[in-house]
């Protein structure tokens, strides 16, 4: 039950306030449906021991509400011996956890009636009770499972309990030399100080927040902080009482869940990319096969047939290589970045251009390449081939038949990226009209029966997956310039 209470406290700040405000002499926590399953805090146990409590027979009973206007005020009958019991007024709070109802009963009145056959009724004086209360507070402060501290108005740790020391990794003497500002995460400090000023000025009776502390070893500790203020008789601030629940394990668990969700999302994206590569790129190879076979069927010249057959072999080899690369993607680990390899860019561009040699000649597109042999990009080969195929094929496909068409491919390195520039003087794209949907799925900007509106969408996703980026400049009737940024070693 003790662990259950601490779990509920970490999730509900009102339990902090309830215990702080009403548990002057301790509290009792139990499951409503099974009253025999209960927990007495250390403070209440110490008080009951003075009455020679017999734990083998100890039980309690919640009597009718004393104040019919408030469901919180109750009277508790504590059976501490066979013929001895305590009658005590208390405040009760009902809380819920995982569908189960629990009650916490806080004892707070100044006197208590002790009823027994031997002694009759006896009253304890307020002065004696205050002494007991002071001892009980000290005991409860030190033995609390959550962090508790008395903090001066300038932020110094005047007194701390063992739980805070364990939480933050400092000894009591070390903390006494520090302020809470010293070990608060810089990003959380301003909000904490603003809340503290509101408390000092009387704008709020207390405050609570989630904040980060810096452990002695440099690690981050997440906590739920509740702060109240103690004033003197003249209503002047004396010091703060801070209570901290360590929620680091919960936050780390949340991060792990988010990481797993992100991994799942990335895996789904890679699966989608894989499906698009299969559908789009294999369709491109099959289109080349089909075109070459049609030409071969109509060609009578044996020399031309021989040349077409050699092109068919090139397309066949490229298809085999694409299938090999797709297989590599299937057996990859979860992280794309861990599988990036340095790839010679010029070599890959030339291989792809062999595939599109016939298409370029048919469309009368003059292709020029200016890439240093030393340039390598960090990529997955199947992704890089797919990206280059999409941009190169588009440059050929959307050439302007009314003019002498060209496609220029170049590359240069900066500190972080290889910048691949692909320039054509083709039909161009109206970016004012279509710029926001240029890389969308199934978006087409020219009438072309072979266009599916997938190429740029696939390329953009693959560039993003490789931690790169792509920019575009285009004018209708003048042409288009794509700049693809990919990481290098």
Protein Blocks (a to p, Z undefined) as FASTA:
>chain_A
ZZmmmmmmmmmmklmmmmmmmmmnoccdddfklmmlccddfklmmmmmmnopafklgccd
ddddfblkbckbccddddfbfkbccddddddddddeehiacdddddfbfbdcdddfklop
adddfklmmmmmmmmmmmmmmmpmbdcddddfkopafbacfklmmmnopafklmmmpcfk
lmgcfklmmmmmmmmmmmmnopagbdcdddddddfkopacdddddddddddfkopafbdc
dddddfklmmmmmmmmmmmmmmmmmmmmmmmmmmmmmmmmmmmmmmmmmmmmmmmmmpmb
fklmmmmmmmmmmmmmmmmmmmmmmmmmmmpcfblklmgccddfklmmmmmmmmmmmmmm
mnopacdddddfklccdddfklmmmmmmmmmmmmmmmpcfkbccdddddddddfkbccdd
dddfbebpafklmmmmmmpghiafbdcfkbgolmmmmmmmmmmmnopacdddddehkapc
dddddddZZ
